[in-house]
């Protein structure tokens, strides 16, 4: 299944996103997506059928020398019925981001 990430920041080319899925409360690694890649095929399995997919995307910014990078996370709940044969779009501009310590 293709997962498409719409980035928060358009002009920073070094950002890479890490994608997780939550399965029975456990965070499982799905894959990564580099800036500039619109969609990427990711393979993941769930232990059982679920009405919703819960994805978590993490990334760091600002990636400038002399400044500490900040780690962020955004959560997405996607209705599984809405994506049976299409791309999963995770738009970071449409959901809140949480700064991680």
Residue, then its C-alpha position, 0 to 999 in steps of 0.5 A: x500500500x502506498x503511504x503519501x506524506x504531505x510535509x509540514x515544511x516545504x523547503x527543507x530537503x534533508x527531512x526524513x519521516x518515520x512512519x509507525x502504525x499502532x496495533x493493539x496499543x503497540x507501536x510498530x515500525x512501518x518505514x521511512x519516507x524522504x523529503x521529495x518522495x511523494x508516495x512510497x510503497x510500505x508493507x505492514x500487517x496488523x494482528x487483526x482487522x481494525x475499523x481504523x488505522x492509527x499512524x504516527x509520523x515522527x521527524x526532526x527539525x530545524x536541521x540547522x548547524x549550531x541549533x539543536x534539532x527538535x523532534x515532532x510527532x503527529x497522529x493520524x486516525x484513518x477509516x479503513x473503509x476509505x482506503x481499500x484501493x487507494x493511497x493513504x495520505x498523511x498530511x502533516x499540515x492538517x493535524x497538530x504536531x506534538x514536540x517530543x522531549 
